[in-house]
Amino acid sequence: MDHRVAGVDGVELCAVRWYDNKTDNCLSTLYGCQPTDLVERWSSKEKNHIQIAQPNIVKAYNQYMGGVDLIDMLISLYRINGRSKKYYTKIIFHLIDLSIVNGWLLYCRHCSQLNIQKRGTMSLLLFRISVAEAMLKSAPPTPSTKRGRPSLDSTSNENNQTTTSRAVPNSIPPSSVRLDKFDHWSIHASKSRCRNFDCIGYTRICCSKCQLYVFA
């Protein structure tokens, strides 16, 4: 075991090299060699277990590395697969994934503090979907304009679809969007069924942001 201590920009750094089954190099601003701890390792030379000194920085790493492995596993489940040759784009995608996973872990901790059962909490996938919906709804919608002259086949197909298709109600946005008190305006539109709970009436008043029909 060997270590060196140096100061960089007023911050003390401790570099430790520990000779385990293989050489482990660690660098920390908080932990060093002391206090050491005794651990058992198999010695191929003596054909028996022996006790060697383990530095404090390695003990702290083994104690807290489980959280790092958990974060890496959760990020790999639903990683943003954006192909780009620019390195900073990959860094931005990774930071977004890291923020969402950390937010979900805090959400699960908060639910456990409130004694909410696991069946009542959102999974990581549903949590990511709710975050995506909230981010999409936070910005005003941009109208999509079609370029070029429409063909006769496309116009006839659109007319057939409008006559035969059935209206599908919009999904209810998450609470973070419905209750943000920003850019919710009542507009008059075609008559549709009210989306309030226990309401079977029809109304022409629609929310400009949520796209839900409600009675004013």
Backbone as CSV, one residue per row, in Angstrom:
resi,resn,N_x,N_y,N_z,CA_x,CA_y,CA_z,C_x,C_y,C_z
1,MET,0.848,-1.194,0.000,0.000,0.000,0.000,0.883,1.242,0.000
2,ASP,0.536,2.182,-0.865,1.307,3.408,-1.000,0.342,4.555,-1.232
3,HIS,0.712,5.743,-0.787,-0.176,6.892,-0.967,0.649,8.162,-1.105
4,ARG,0.052,9.155,-1.763,0.642,10.472,-1.935,-0.448,11.513,-1.710
5,VAL,-0.074,12.625,-1.099,-1.001,13.723,-0.812,-0.472,14.975,-1.495
6,ALA,-1.355,15.660,-2.210,-0.979,16.884,-2.919,-2.143,17.855,-2.860
7,GLY,-1.827,19.136,-3.013,-2.840,20.179,-3.031,-2.970,20.790,-4.415
8,VAL,-4.197,20.868,-4.921,-4.473,21.433,-6.240,-5.549,22.493,-6.076
9,ASP,-5.194,23.757,-6.359,-6.127,24.885,-6.246,-6.754,24.961,-4.856
10,GLY,-5.943,24.715,-3.846,-6.428,24.794,-2.476,-7.204,23.583,-2.000
11,VAL,-7.291,22.532,-2.816,-8.015,21.311,-2.457,-6.993,20.199,-2.257
12,GLU,-7.091,19.517,-1.124,-6.160,18.438,-0.810,-6.639,17.138,-1.436
13,LEU,-5.774,16.507,-2.224,-6.074,15.244,-2.889,-5.178,14.159,-2.329
14,CYS,-5.770,12.973,-2.165,-5.019,11.822,-1.666,-5.121,10.695,-2.687
15,ALA,-3.981,10.296,-3.233,-3.917,9.184,-4.184,-3.375,7.960,-3.457
16,VAL,-4.111,6.853,-3.543,-3.762,5.626,-2.826,-3.634,4.493,-3.830
17,ARG,-2.558,3.728,-3.700,-2.370,2.505,-4.487,-2.355,1.328,-3.518
18,TRP,-3.319,0.427,-3.726,-3.468,-0.738,-2.844,-3.198,-1.998,-3.646
19,TYR,-2.300,-2.830,-3.120,-1.904,-4.057,-3.809,-2.789,-5.195,-3.321
20,ASP,-3.916,-5.377,-3.998,-4.829,-6.482,-3.705,-4.501,-7.620,-4.677
21,ASN,-5.490,-8.397,-5.082,-5.245,-9.399,-6.128,-4.725,-8.739,-7.401
22,LYS,-5.127,-7.498,-7.598,-4.550,-6.657,-8.629,-4.389,-5.259,-8.050
23,THR,-3.630,-4.432,-8.719,-3.354,-3.097,-8.206,-4.573,-2.201,-8.378
24,ASP,-5.019,-1.586,-7.283,-6.149,-0.661,-7.289,-5.641,0.742,-6.999
25,ASN,-5.978,1.686,-7.878,-5.612,3.085,-7.712,-6.859,3.901,-7.409
26,CYS,-6.825,4.685,-6.348,-7.970,5.488,-5.918,-7.511,6.916,-5.663
27,LEU,-8.418,7.852,-5.912,-8.159,9.271,-5.697,-9.378,9.883,-5.030
28,SER,-9.157,10.631,-3.944,-10.285,11.191,-3.199,-9.864,12.496,-2.546
29,THR,-10.870,13.353,-2.326,-10.671,14.586,-1.564,-11.161,14.455,-0.135
30,LEU,-11.713,13.288,0.220,-12.317,13.100,1.542,-11.670,11.982,2.336
31,TYR,-11.287,10.898,1.663,-10.744,9.730,2.353,-9.278,9.545,1.996
32,GLY,-8.574,8.841,2.908,-7.172,8.528,2.705,-6.884,7.096,3.109
33,CYS,-5.664,6.836,3.580,-5.292,5.481,3.989,-5.808,5.136,5.379
34,GLN,-5.719,6.078,6.275,-6.080,5.831,7.670,-7.542,6.188,7.931
35,PRO,-8.190,5.425,8.831,-7.702,4.214,9.514,-7.829,2.993,8.614
36,THR,-6.896,2.067,8.752,-6.920,0.850,7.947,-7.785,-0.214,8.609
37,ASP,-8.182,-1.183,7.811,-9.008,-2.289,8.284,-8.417,-3.584,7.754
38,LEU,-8.627,-4.678,8.490,-8.099,-5.975,8.096,-9.158,-6.749,7.322
39,VAL,-8.763,-7.281,6.172,-9.650,-8.097,5.346,-8.919,-9.382,4.980
40,GLU,-9.701,-10.412,4.687,-9.135,-11.703,4.323,-9.037,-11.837,2.810
41,ARG,-7.900,-12.334,2.368,-7.677,-12.606,0.961,-6.986,-13.962,0.823
42,TRP,-7.245,-14.622,-0.299,-6.614,-15.911,-0.555,-5.220,-15.696,-1.113
43,SER,-4.255,-16.365,-0.503,-2.866,-16.276,-0.941,-2.514,-17.544,-1.700
44,SER,-2.237,-17.386,-2.982,-1.853,-18.550,-3.786,-0.458,-19.050,-3.419
45,LYS,0.336,-18.176,-2.820,1.685,-18.576,-2.434,1.666,-19.449,-1.191
46,GLU,0.870,-19.038,-0.193,0.792,-19.798,1.052,-0.347,-20.816,1.053
47,LYS,-1.192,-20.807,0.020,-2.318,-21.733,-0.080,-3.236,-21.640,1.134
48,ASN,-3.493,-20.410,1.537,-4.335,-20.207,2.717,-4.841,-18.768,2.713
49,HIS,-5.891,-18.507,3.521,-6.386,-17.147,3.669,-5.493,-16.366,4.624
50,ILE,-5.156,-15.169,4.217,-4.337,-14.291,5.050,-5.059,-12.963,5.228
51,GLN,-4.673,-12.220,6.227,-5.246,-10.907,6.501,-4.282,-9.827,6.030
52,ILE,-4.839,-8.887,5.274,-4.047,-7.770,4.780,-4.737,-6.473,5.178
53,ALA,-3.969,-5.399,5.191,-4.508,-4.087,5.572,-5.222,-3.458,4.382
54,GLN,-6.431,-2.998,4.633,-7.230,-2.327,3.602,-7.336,-0.845,3.940
55,PRO,-6.962,0.054,3.034,-7.056,1.492,3.333,-8.502,1.949,3.459
56,ASN,-8.681,3.061,4.132,-10.025,3.583,4.393,-10.732,4.006,3.110
57,ILE,-9.993,4.487,2.120,-10.614,4.937,0.877,-11.248,3.765,0.126
58,VAL,-10.630,2.582,0.179,-11.196,1.400,-0.476,-12.422,0.909,0.286
59,LYS,-12.382,0.972,1.608,-13.543,0.577,2.409,-14.740,1.474,2.118
60,ALA,-14.502,2.783,2.004,-15.600,3.707,1.694,-16.137,3.472,0.286
61,TYR,-15.254,3.158,-0.645,-15.711,2.880,-2.011,-16.596,1.639,-2.057
62,ASN,-16.182,0.576,-1.375,-16.995,-0.642,-1.349,-18.318,-0.428,-0.628
63,GLN,-18.346,0.517,0.299,-19.574,0.773,1.050,-20.603,1.520,0.219
64,TYR,-20.148,2.446,-0.630,-21.075,3.308,-1.366,-21.147,2.988,-2.861
65,MET,-20.437,1.999,-3.321,-20.450,1.704,-4.754,-21.773,1.087,-5.196
66,GLY,-22.559,0.536,-4.259,-23.841,-0.050,-4.632,-24.780,0.963,-5.249
67,GLY,-24.768,2.192,-4.755,-25.613,3.233,-5.330,-25.200,3.586,-6.747
68,VAL,-23.895,3.584,-7.011,-23.408,3.880,-8.360,-23.817,2.780,-9.330
69,ASP,-23.686,1.528,-8.902,-24.097,0.412,-9.765,-25.597,0.430,-10.014
70,LEU,-26.376,0.809,-9.004,-27.829,0.889,-9.182,-28.195,1.969,-10.194
71,ILE,-27.528,3.111,-10.116,-27.789,4.194,-11.071,-27.451,3.754,-12.492
72,ASP,-26.313,3.095,-12.664,-25.917,2.631,-14.001,-26.911,1.616,-14.553
73,MET,-27.419,0.733,-13.691,-28.379,-0.270,-14.153,-29.696,0.375,-14.561
74,LEU,-30.184,1.339,-13.770,-31.450,1.996,-14.086,-31.337,2.855,-15.341
75,ILE,-30.199,3.504,-15.542,-30.013,4.313,-16.749,-30.004,3.431,-17.993
76,SER,-29.399,2.248,-17.884,-29.314,1.365,-19.048,-30.661,0.778,-19.453
77,LEU,-31.678,0.833,-18.583,-32.981,0.261,-18.927,-33.666,1.052,-20.031
78,TYR,-33.706,2.367,-19.893,-34.412,3.224,-20.857,-33.517,4.388,-21.257
79,ARG,-32.356,4.074,-21.768,-31.396,5.105,-22.161,-31.858,5.804,-23.442
80,ILE,-31.560,7.104,-23.540,-31.849,7.858,-24.758,-30.871,7.419,-25.840
81,ASN,-31.393,6.796,-26.878,-30.547,6.282,-27.961,-30.467,7.314,-29.084
82,GLY,-29.777,8.386,-28.806,-29.585,9.412,-29.821,-28.223,9.258,-30.480
83,ARG,-28.220,8.992,-31.752,-26.961,8.816,-32.468,-26.417,10.169,-32.895
84,SER,-25.238,10.450,-32.447,-24.606,11.723,-32.793,-23.097,11.558,-32.695
85,LYS,-22.380,12.222,-33.589,-20.926,12.201,-33.555,-20.355,13.270,-32.635
86,LYS,-21.209,14.149,-32.145,-20.745,15.216,-31.259,-20.748,14.705,-29.820
87,TYR,-19.617,14.844,-29.163,-19.463,14.259,-27.835,-20.366,14.927,-26.810
88,TYR,-20.588,16.248,-26.951,-21.383,16.941,-25.945,-22.854,16.556,-26.021
89,THR,-23.308,16.080,-27.188,-24.690,15.599,-27.279,-24.886,14.354,-26.426
90,LYS,-23.931,13.450,-26.447,-24.014,12.256,-25.610,-23.958,12.622,-24.126
91,ILE,-23.166,13.641,-23.794,-23.097,14.076,-22.395,-24.439,14.645,-21.950
92,ILE,-25.078,15.437,-22.809,-26.387,16.011,-22.475,-27.422,14.906,-22.291
93,PHE,-27.438,13.923,-23.191,-28.381,12.809,-23.062,-28.148,12.037,-21.763
94,HIS,-26.877,11.830,-21.414,-26.576,11.099,-20.178,-27.015,11.896,-18.951
95,LEU,-26.826,13.203,-18.973,-27.250,14.025,-17.838,-28.770,14.028,-17.700
96,ILE,-29.483,14.005,-18.827,-30.947,13.925,-18.762,-31.384,12.593,-18.154
97,ASP,-30.773,11.494,-18.610,-31.094,10.183,-18.041,-30.768,10.132,-16.554
98,LEU,-29.634,10.696,-16.182,-29.229,10.692,-14.776,-30.193,11.502,-13.921
99,SER,-30.647,12.642,-14.430,-31.589,13.471,-13.673,-32.931,12.768,-13.494
100,ILE,-33.398,12.088,-14.538,-34.682,11.389,-14.439,-34.593,10.237,-13.445
101,VAL,-33.508,9.476,-13.479,-33.360,8.350,-12.555,-33.241,8.845,-11.119
102,ASN,-32.467,9.901,-10.892,-32.364,10.457,-9.543,-33.710,10.985,-9.056
103,GLY,-34.468,11.617,-9.957,-35.798,12.092,-9.582,-36.734,10.949,-9.237
104,TRP,-36.638,9.835,-9.983,-37.494,8.684,-9.681,-37.124,8.051,-8.344
105,LEU,-35.827,7.989,-8.024,-35.408,7.447,-6.734,-35.902,8.322,-5.585
106,LEU,-35.846,9.644,-5.753,-36.385,10.538,-4.726,-37.898,10.388,-4.610
107,TYR,-38.562,10.178,-5.747,-40.014,9.959,-5.732,-40.364,8.681,-4.976
108,CYS,-39.612,7.604,-5.201,-39.857,6.352,-4.477,-39.574,6.510,-2.989
109,ARG,-38.535,7.264,-2.644,-38.248,7.497,-1.229,-39.360,8.303,-0.573
110,HIS,-39.870,9.288,-1.279,-40.953,10.104,-0.734,-42.223,9.269,-0.565
111,CYS,-42.499,8.372,-1.508,-43.679,7.509,-1.388,-43.547,6.561,-0.204
112,SER,-42.340,6.046,0.039,-42.148,5.170,1.195,-42.291,5.933,2.505
113,GLN,-41.878,7.199,2.525,-42.065,8.007,3.732,-43.534,8.283,4.010
114,LEU,-44.343,8.362,2.951,-45.782,8.579,3.105,-46.554,7.271,3.238
115,ASN,-45.835,6.146,3.355,-46.448,4.820,3.510,-47.378,4.485,2.337
116,ILE,-46.961,4.864,1.138,-47.711,4.522,-0.068,-47.239,3.162,-0.565
117,GLN,-48.172,2.275,-0.854,-47.821,0.944,-1.316,-47.161,0.998,-2.690
118,LYS,-46.407,-0.047,-2.999,-45.682,-0.080,-4.265,-46.621,-0.111,-5.463
119,ARG,-47.799,-0.713,-5.284,-48.730,-0.747,-6.407,-49.278,0.636,-6.726
120,GLY,-49.168,1.563,-5.797,-49.643,2.919,-6.029,-48.579,3.872,-6.528
121,THR,-47.343,3.407,-6.675,-46.258,4.250,-7.166,-46.008,3.974,-8.646
122,MET,-45.480,4.960,-9.314,-45.171,4.821,-10.737,-43.873,4.054,-10.935
123,SER,-43.844,3.248,-11.966,-42.600,2.598,-12.353,-41.681,3.616,-13.024
124,LEU,-40.449,3.197,-13.272,-39.499,4.106,-13.911,-39.960,4.487,-15.308
125,LEU,-40.562,3.549,-16.032,-41.039,3.846,-17.381,-42.176,4.862,-17.350
126,LEU,-43.157,4.671,-16.468,-44.262,5.627,-16.366,-43.771,6.986,-15.879
127,PHE,-42.759,6.983,-15.013,-42.195,8.250,-14.538,-41.530,9.003,-15.684
128,ARG,-40.801,8.301,-16.540,-40.173,8.940,-17.699,-41.229,9.471,-18.662
129,ILE,-42.318,8.713,-18.847,-43.382,9.167,-19.739,-44.037,10.428,-19.196
130,SER,-44.277,10.476,-17.877,-44.891,11.672,-17.289,-43.975,12.883,-17.401
131,VAL,-42.672,12.678,-17.241,-41.723,13.786,-17.403,-41.712,14.273,-18.850
132,ALA,-41.748,13.341,-19.800,-41.765,13.727,-21.216,-43.040,14.487,-21.564
133,GLU,-44.184,14.034,-21.049,-45.437,14.736,-21.320,-45.424,16.136,-20.713
134,ALA,-44.873,16.258,-19.507,-44.808,17.575,-18.876,-43.910,18.525,-19.655
135,MET,-42.798,18.022,-20.184,-41.896,18.876,-20.957,-42.511,19.259,-22.296
136,LEU,-43.249,18.335,-22.913,-43.886,18.652,-24.191,-45.018,19.652,-24.016
137,LYS,-45.754,19.544,-22.914,-46.872,20.449,-22.680,-46.425,21.813,-22.162
138,SER,-45.185,21.908,-21.662,-44.731,23.186,-21.114,-44.510,24.230,-22.194
139,ALA,-44.241,23.793,-23.426,-44.022,24.727,-24.536,-45.288,24.820,-25.373
140,PRO,-45.564,25.981,-25.966,-46.756,26.103,-26.818,-46.627,25.225,-28.045
141,PRO,-47.706,24.623,-28.514,-47.624,23.738,-29.683,-47.295,24.513,-30.946
142,THR,-46.498,23.901,-31.774,-46.132,24.503,-33.060,-46.962,23.854,-34.155
143,PRO,-47.696,24.637,-34.922,-48.532,24.034,-35.974,-47.668,23.442,-37.075
144,SER,-48.037,22.251,-37.497,-47.310,21.577,-38.577,-47.914,21.980,-39.915
145,THR,-47.095,22.520,-40.786,-47.544,22.964,-42.107,-47.032,21.998,-43.160
146,LYS,-47.917,21.608,-44.062,-47.539,20.725,-45.154,-47.045,21.548,-46.336
147,ARG,-45.960,21.121,-46.910,-45.366,21.815,-48.039,-45.727,21.101,-49.342
148,GLY,-45.805,21.888,-50.386,-46.106,21.316,-51.688,-47.591,21.208,-51.951
149,ARG,-47.909,20.897,-53.171,-49.308,20.764,-53.582,-49.804,19.362,-53.234
150,PRO,-50.930,19.233,-52.536,-51.437,17.896,-52.194,-51.937,17.171,-53.431
151,SER,-51.705,15.878,-53.461,-52.154,15.067,-54.592,-53.629,14.738,-54.440
152,LEU,-54.232,14.291,-55.540,-55.652,13.950,-55.514,-55.916,12.729,-54.650
153,ASP,-54.967,11.780,-54.646,-55.165,10.578,-53.835,-55.151,10.903,-52.351
154,SER,-54.233,11.812,-51.937,-54.150,12.153,-50.519,-55.387,12.877,-50.046
155,THR,-55.931,13.783,-50.880,-57.135,14.505,-50.460,-58.332,13.585,-50.377
156,SER,-58.434,12.626,-51.316,-59.560,11.692,-51.258,-59.457,10.776,-50.054
157,ASN,-58.217,10.369,-49.710,-58.048,9.520,-48.533,-58.378,10.271,-47.259
158,GLU,-57.997,11.565,-47.197,-58.308,12.353,-46.015,-59.807,12.529,-45.857
159,ASN,-60.519,12.724,-46.974,-61.972,12.872,-46.889,-62.636,11.582,-46.415
160,ASN,-62.116,10.455,-46.897,-62.682,9.185,-46.457,-62.408,8.934,-44.983
161,GLN,-61.210,9.328,-44.513,-60.885,9.125,-43.113,-61.721,10.008,-42.213
162,THR,-62.000,11.234,-42.640,-62.798,12.126,-41.804,-64.232,11.657,-41.690
163,THR,-64.731,10.980,-42.704,-66.119,10.522,-42.644,-66.260,9.212,-41.884
164,THR,-65.217,8.372,-41.901,-65.336,7.060,-41.270,-64.649,6.980,-39.917
165,SER,-63.651,7.855,-39.658,-62.923,7.756,-38.397,-63.779,8.258,-37.244
166,ARG,-63.494,7.711,-36.070,-64.223,8.074,-34.864,-63.321,8.902,-33.972
167,ALA,-63.887,9.909,-33.362,-63.088,10.808,-32.530,-62.571,10.067,-31.304
168,VAL,-61.274,10.229,-31.037,-60.643,9.611,-29.875,-60.364,10.705,-28.857
169,PRO,-60.836,10.579,-27.612,-60.610,11.632,-26.624,-59.135,11.765,-26.282
170,ASN,-58.723,12.997,-26.010,-57.340,13.241,-25.636,-57.060,12.666,-24.255
171,SER,-55.844,12.179,-24.077,-55.455,11.647,-22.781,-55.273,12.781,-21.785
172,ILE,-55.564,12.488,-20.530,-55.445,13.501,-19.486,-53.968,13.736,-19.192
173,PRO,-53.481,14.967,-19.267,-52.068,15.242,-18.999,-51.748,15.048,-17.529
174,PRO,-50.476,14.921,-17.171,-50.114,14.728,-15.763,-50.452,15.946,-14.917
175,SER,-50.459,15.734,-13.601,-50.827,16.811,-12.677,-49.854,17.977,-12.738
176,SER,-48.582,17.689,-13.037,-47.605,18.773,-13.117,-47.927,19.746,-14.235
177,VAL,-48.650,19.282,-15.265,-49.052,20.156,-16.363,-50.399,20.798,-16.073
178,ARG,-51.349,20.029,-15.557,-52.694,20.563,-15.320,-52.718,21.611,-14.214
179,LEU,-51.812,21.506,-13.247,-51.837,22.388,-12.089,-50.683,23.376,-12.061
180,ASP,-50.030,23.616,-13.194,-48.901,24.546,-13.192,-49.324,26.010,-13.267
181,LYS,-50.631,26.281,-13.504,-51.175,27.645,-13.524,-50.462,28.529,-14.553
182,PHE,-50.185,27.964,-15.698,-49.481,28.716,-16.737,-50.066,28.368,-18.093
183,ASP,-50.495,29.393,-18.812,-50.928,29.260,-20.206,-52.152,28.360,-20.359
184,HIS,-53.049,28.386,-19.378,-54.321,27.665,-19.485,-55.416,28.681,-19.822
185,TRP,-55.903,28.625,-21.047,-56.933,29.557,-21.501,-58.132,28.768,-22.007
186,SER,-59.307,29.306,-21.721,-60.533,28.668,-22.203,-60.849,29.186,-23.599
187,ILE,-61.016,28.269,-24.521,-61.328,28.609,-25.904,-62.620,27.889,-26.305
188,HIS,-63.317,28.454,-27.284,-64.547,27.856,-27.783,-64.211,26.966,-28.980
189,ALA,-64.695,25.740,-28.929,-64.436,24.768,-29.986,-65.724,23.998,-30.261
190,SER,-65.605,22.969,-31.060,-66.775,22.140,-31.353,-67.231,21.398,-30.098
191,LYS,-68.487,21.068,-30.049,-69.067,20.467,-28.853,-68.502,19.072,-28.621
192,SER,-68.162,18.800,-27.361,-67.632,17.498,-26.990,-68.015,17.204,-25.549
193,ARG,-67.828,15.967,-25.143,-68.215,15.560,-23.800,-67.248,16.132,-22.765
194,CYS,-67.794,16.553,-21.632,-66.974,17.113,-20.557,-66.129,16.006,-19.930
195,ARG,-64.875,16.350,-19.583,-63.948,15.374,-19.012,-63.895,15.427,-17.504
196,ASN,-64.748,16.224,-16.865,-64.793,16.229,-15.411,-65.334,14.906,-14.887
197,PHE,-64.928,14.581,-13.671,-65.364,13.325,-13.063,-66.856,13.383,-12.757
198,ASP,-67.568,12.289,-13.049,-69.019,12.181,-12.820,-69.799,13.234,-13.602
199,CYS,-69.340,13.554,-14.797,-70.058,14.512,-15.643,-70.317,13.853,-16.994
200,ILE,-71.579,13.880,-17.433,-71.953,13.239,-18.701,-72.457,14.264,-19.712
201,GLY,-72.326,15.555,-19.384,-72.809,16.595,-20.279,-71.821,16.924,-21.377
202,TYR,-72.239,17.828,-22.250,-71.412,18.288,-23.360,-71.107,19.768,-23.170
203,THR,-69.971,20.187,-23.665,-69.559,21.577,-23.544,-68.758,21.974,-24.774
204,ARG,-68.669,23.275,-24.988,-67.869,23.824,-26.083,-66.605,24.520,-25.579
205,ILE,-66.372,24.518,-24.291,-65.223,25.198,-23.701,-64.088,24.193,-23.548
206,CYS,-62.945,24.529,-24.107,-61.788,23.634,-24.111,-60.570,24.380,-23.577
207,CYS,-59.698,23.673,-22.878,-58.450,24.261,-22.388,-57.440,24.307,-23.527
208,SER,-56.833,25.463,-23.723,-55.902,25.627,-24.841,-54.624,24.818,-24.665
209,LYS,-54.247,24.503,-23.433,-53.005,23.781,-23.180,-53.233,22.282,-22.993
210,CYS,-54.218,21.929,-22.181,-54.484,20.513,-21.916,-55.307,19.855,-23.005
211,GLN,-56.012,20.671,-23.820,-56.894,20.150,-24.858,-57.970,19.247,-24.268
212,LEU,-58.531,19.665,-23.126,-59.601,18.937,-22.458,-60.838,19.818,-22.396
213,TYR,-61.998,19.219,-22.611,-63.269,19.938,-22.566,-63.817,19.887,-21.143
214,VAL,-64.077,21.067,-20.573,-64.605,21.161,-19.213,-65.632,22.278,-19.175
215,PHE,-66.526,22.197,-18.181,-67.470,23.274,-17.949,-66.766,24.405,-17.218
216,ALA,-67.023,25.631,-17.632,-66.392,26.780,-16.982,-67.079,27.063,-15.650
